[in-house]
Amino acid sequence: MATTEIQKATADYRVETGPVRFGADWPGLFIRGDDALAFQVWLDKAATLIEGHDPESKMARRKLYEITKAIHDIIVPLEERDANGRPT
């Protein structure tokens, strides 16, 4: 997957889910809100599939749950979006 390079962010440019680099900064992962909701569901399911009570399994479950909570807390509720689906 190619990295999307953005020199200056503008409101009318739609960035898709995938690697993104702003200027000369390190590339990072951008996940669109509509994709993030699906990721949240699948990561939550993955966390339930991790078995074991050893420290590594417990940490993996905890980190996956933390990521799903962060996704949930970051996504703007639908009632706070305009007619085009953008946050108001």
C-alpha positions in Angstrom: 0.0 0.0 0.0 1.5 3.3 -1.0 2.0 6.1 1.6 -0.2 9.1 1.1 2.0 12.2 1.4 0.4 15.4 2.6 2.3 18.7 2.5 -0.6 20.8 3.9 -3.9 19.4 5.1 -7.0 21.0 3.6 -10.6 20.4 4.5 -11.6 19.3 1.0 -9.0 16.5 0.7 -10.3 13.0 1.6 -7.6 10.8 3.1 -8.2 7.1 2.9 -7.3 4.5 5.5 -3.7 3.6 5.2 -0.2 5.0 5.6 0.1 8.8 5.7 3.0 11.1 6.0 2.7 14.8 6.8 5.6 16.7 5.2 8.9 15.3 6.3 7.5 13.6 9.4 7.5 9.9 10.0 4.7 8.0 8.2 1.8 6.9 10.4 -1.3 4.9 10.1 -4.5 6.9 9.4 -7.8 5.0 9.9 -11.0 6.7 8.6 -13.8 6.9 11.1 -16.1 4.6 9.1 -13.3 2.0 8.9 -12.4 2.5 12.5 -15.8 1.3 13.7 -15.2 -2.0 11.8 -11.7 -2.2 13.2 -13.1 -1.7 16.7 -15.4 -4.7 16.3 -12.7 -7.0 15.0 -10.1 -6.0 17.5 -12.6 -6.5 20.3 -13.3 -10.0 18.9 -9.6 -10.7 18.6 -9.1 -9.8 22.2 -11.7 -12.3 23.3 -10.0 -15.1 21.3 -6.6 -14.7 23.2 -6.5 -17.5 25.7 -4.2 -17.9 28.6 -3.5 -16.3 31.9 0.2 -15.7 31.4 1.4 -12.1 31.5 1.9 -11.8 27.8 -1.7 -13.0 27.0 -3.1 -10.7 29.7 -1.1 -7.7 28.3 -2.2 -8.5 24.7 -5.9 -8.6 25.7 -5.5 -5.4 27.8 -3.8 -3.5 24.9 -6.4 -4.6 22.3 -9.2 -3.5 24.7 -7.4 -0.2 25.2 -7.2 0.3 21.4 -10.9 -0.5 21.0 -11.8 2.0 23.8 -9.7 4.7 22.1 -11.4 4.1 18.8 -14.8 4.4 20.5 -13.8 7.6 22.4 -12.3 9.2 19.3 -15.0 8.6 16.8 -17.4 11.6 16.6 -21.0 10.5 17.3 -23.2 10.4 14.2 -25.5 13.1 15.5 -22.5 15.6 15.5 -22.0 15.2 11.7 -23.2 17.4 8.9 -25.1 16.1 5.8 -21.8 15.0 4.2 -20.8 12.9 7.2 -18.1 15.4 8.4 -17.7 16.4 12.0 -19.5 19.7 12.8 
